[in-house]
Amino acid sequence: MSIASVTEFGKMCVVVAGVAAMMNDLSHAVYYAANPLPEDKEAELEHKYGRWAVSIAKASCPFGDIECIEREARRLLISRERRIK
């Protein structure tokens, strides 16, 4: 086994790892870019609980579970209000 073949194998491994990392990042970007809430419902929830609470709730609830998002946003707002008092 020569140094040239080992070097070529190393280059190939780096390229394969880079492509795999890019595909992993891309799949996450596509998943998180999809909005599980209709625009009017999201605007309503943001008005009631705040944008920060709705964003955190969307991240912590199963995709498309609107009841969970509303419940979690409400819980977050109540928790923050209690902490402030």
C-alpha positions as CSV (number, residue, x, y, z in Angstrom):
1,M,0.0,0.0,0.0
2,S,1.5,3.3,-1.1
3,I,1.3,6.7,0.5
4,A,-0.6,8.0,-2.6
5,S,-3.4,5.4,-2.2
6,V,-3.7,6.1,1.5
7,T,-3.9,9.8,0.8
8,E,-6.6,9.3,-1.9
9,F,-8.6,7.1,0.5
10,G,-8.4,9.9,3.1
11,K,-9.6,12.5,0.7
12,M,-12.5,10.2,-0.3
13,C,-13.5,9.8,3.3
14,V,-13.5,13.5,3.9
15,V,-15.7,14.1,0.9
16,V,-18.1,11.4,1.9
17,A,-18.3,12.8,5.4
18,G,-18.9,16.3,4.1
19,V,-21.7,15.2,1.8
20,A,-23.4,13.3,4.6
21,A,-23.2,16.3,6.9
22,M,-24.7,18.6,4.3
23,M,-27.6,16.2,3.6
24,N,-28.3,15.9,7.4
25,D,-28.4,19.7,7.7
26,L,-30.6,20.0,4.7
27,S,-33.1,17.5,5.9
28,H,-33.4,19.4,9.2
29,A,-33.8,22.7,7.5
30,V,-36.7,21.3,5.3
31,Y,-38.4,19.8,8.4
32,Y,-38.2,22.9,10.5
33,A,-39.1,25.3,7.7
34,A,-42.5,23.7,7.4
35,N,-44.9,25.6,9.6
36,P,-47.3,23.3,11.5
37,L,-49.8,26.1,12.1
38,P,-52.1,28.0,9.8
39,E,-51.1,31.7,9.6
40,D,-54.3,32.9,11.2
41,K,-54.1,30.4,14.1
42,E,-50.4,31.2,14.7
43,A,-51.2,35.0,14.7
44,E,-54.0,34.4,17.2
45,L,-51.7,32.3,19.5
46,E,-48.9,34.9,19.3
47,H,-51.3,37.6,20.3
48,K,-52.5,35.7,23.3
49,Y,-49.3,34.1,24.6
50,G,-46.4,35.9,22.8
51,R,-44.2,35.0,19.9
52,W,-41.5,33.5,22.1
53,A,-44.0,31.1,23.8
54,V,-45.4,29.9,20.5
55,S,-42.0,29.4,19.0
56,I,-40.8,27.3,22.0
57,A,-44.1,25.4,22.0
58,K,-43.8,24.6,18.3
59,A,-40.3,23.3,19.0
60,S,-41.3,21.1,21.9
61,C,-44.6,19.6,20.6
62,P,-45.2,16.9,17.9
63,F,-45.4,18.3,14.4
64,G,-48.9,19.6,13.6
65,D,-50.3,19.1,17.1
66,I,-52.1,22.4,17.5
67,E,-53.7,21.6,20.9
68,C,-50.3,20.7,22.3
69,I,-48.8,24.0,21.0
70,E,-51.6,26.0,22.5
71,R,-51.4,24.2,25.8
72,E,-47.6,24.5,26.0
73,A,-47.6,28.2,25.1
74,R,-50.2,28.8,27.8
75,R,-48.1,26.9,30.3
76,L,-45.0,28.9,29.4
77,L,-46.7,32.2,29.8
78,I,-48.2,31.3,33.2
79,S,-44.8,30.0,34.3
80,R,-43.0,33.3,33.3
81,E,-45.7,35.4,34.9
82,R,-45.4,33.5,38.2
83,R,-41.6,33.9,38.1
84,I,-41.9,37.7,37.6
85,K,-44.2,38.2,40.6
